[in-house]
């Protein structure tokens, strides 16, 4: 069995995440996704809200394959621990850790990265604005990584641009509704205020 492990900050999850999950669903037997606490980032919404938004994104996906699952209990600050949890659940499957091209430079700083890379394949998703840096790629390969570059480019949307500019085109309708109900981001409050001016 081929399993994709995809942790994402999901702050908030975007239409770009949905595109990636749909693409993964056709290339793996099972896609396990969770809202991650990235020690290199500061999060705006609580983990609880990010998990709920990710569930809404997955539930709203239109796909004939139903092999994308929210597996929040896999979440750990250390991907090696996530892998150990996955192995307890699914045994000796073939595991692929999915990362955005923006994380390539961080990878050498990950906990026991060489131990992790001995046990998994690495799939890098190109992201607009984050060219795959050959030096970083070589550095990760020298640590023992078996790397594949996805034949997909993520949408030119990001959680950061949504938080900073309030571009609702970046999100799916179910996630937008949840953000509005919960008043999660300051940009959303600013948008609502401007709508009431007229």
N, C-alpha and C positions, 0 to 999 in steps of 0.2 A: 504494500500500500504506500502511495506517495502522499505525504502530508506537508502542506505549506503552513508555516508558523508566522503569523503577521501581527506583531504588536504595534499599535499606533497611539499617539497622544490623543487623537480624536477630540481636539479642543478648538472648535467642534469638528466632527467628521464631515467631510465634504463630498460633493459629487465626484471629485477625483478619487477619493477612497472607494466609492461605489464602483467606478470604472475598473480600478485595480482588482477589487474583490471579484467582479464578474469575470475579468480576464483570468484570474487565478483559478476560478471554479471550473474552467474548461481545460485546465492543464494539470490539475491535481485531483486525487480521489477525495481528499478532504482539505478544507481550508479552515484553520483554527485562528480566530482573530480575537483580540482583547484590547481594552483601553489600558495603555501602559503609563507607568510613572517613570518618565525619562529623567534620570538624575542630572542630565545636561540641560534641561529646560525648566522654566517656571510655568506652571499651568494656571490658566485663568478660571476655569470651571472646576468644581470638585470632581474627584474620581467617580463618585456616585452619578453625577449628571452626565459625565462623559460616557459611562457605561450605558446609561439609558438611551442617549443619543445614538450610540453605536448599534444598540439593539433595534432602534427604529429604522436606522439606515439598512440593516440587514433584512429586517422584516419587510421593508418596502422594495427590496430589489426584485426586478422582473428578470427571472432566469428560469429556464426549464430544468436546470440542475439545482437540486436542493442540498448542496454539500458545503455550504458556508455556514459556520456555526460560531456564535459568541461563546468563547471558552474563557471567561474572566478568571477562573481559578488558576489558569496557567500564568497569569501576570506575576512578574517578579522584577525587582530592580536589576537582577542578573539573568541574562538570557540562558546561561548554562543551567540555572535552577529551573527555568521554564522548560528547557529540554528534558531535564530529569523528570519533571511532572508529566510531560507528554509521553515519555517512555513508560512510566508507570501505568498510563492509561491505554496506550496503543502498542506497547511492546516495540519490537525491532522493525518498525516501519522505516521508510526512507524519508528523512526529515530535511526540509529546506527552510532556512530562515530568510524571510523577505525583508529587505530594507530599501529605503529611498536613497537615491544617489547623494542626497544631502548628508547622509550618515557615514559615508565612506571614510571621511577624515577622522570620525570619532572611533571607528571600529578598533584600531590598535589599543585604545584606552579601555576597552571593555574588560570586564572581569574574566581572567583566565581564558582569554580569547583563543589561544592556541588549542586548548582542550576542547573548546566549543567547535572550532573549525575542523578538528579531526573527526567530528561526529555528524556534521551536517554539510549540506551544500548551501551556498549563498546565492540568492537571486537579487540582483540590484535592479530596481525600477527607476529608469531615468525620470527626472523631474525638471520641468521647465525652470530655467534660472540656475540649475545646479548641474553644470556639465560634469561628466564623469572624468575626473582628473586622473590621468595616466599614472602619475607618481603615487597617488593614494591607492590606486588599483594594484600597482606593483607591490606596494608596501603590504597590502592585505594578502596578496598571493604569496609573498615571502613568509607570511605567518602560517601558511599551509592551506589557505582558502581554495576551495573548488568553486569558482565564480561563474555564474551565467548572467548575462545582461538581458533583461526582458525586452522582447520585441514590441514594446508598448511604451508610449510616452504618456505620463500622467497629464491630466487636464491642467491648463494654466490657471489653476485656482489653488488657494492654500488657506489653511485655518488662520494663519497670521494675517493675510490680506483681508479675510472676512472680519476678524477682530478689530483691525485698524481702520478699515474703510467701510465695513458693513455691506459688502457686495453680496446680496442674497442669491444672485445667480450661482454662487459657489456652492450652495447647499441644496439639499433635497427638500421638498415641501414638508415632510413629516418632521424633519430636524428643525426647520424654520419655525413650525408651529410650536414645537417643544421649547425652543429658545424664547419665543414670545411669551409663552405661558409662564415660564420660570424667570424671565428677565435676567438672563445669564451674562450678557455682555454689554458693556457701556455703549458700544456702537449701536446696539439695538435700541437702547433707551433714547439715544440721540435721533435715530430714525423715527421712532414713535412720536417724539416731541415735535419734530419738524412736520409731521403729518397733521398735527393738531393746530398748527399756526394759522392755517387758512380757514 
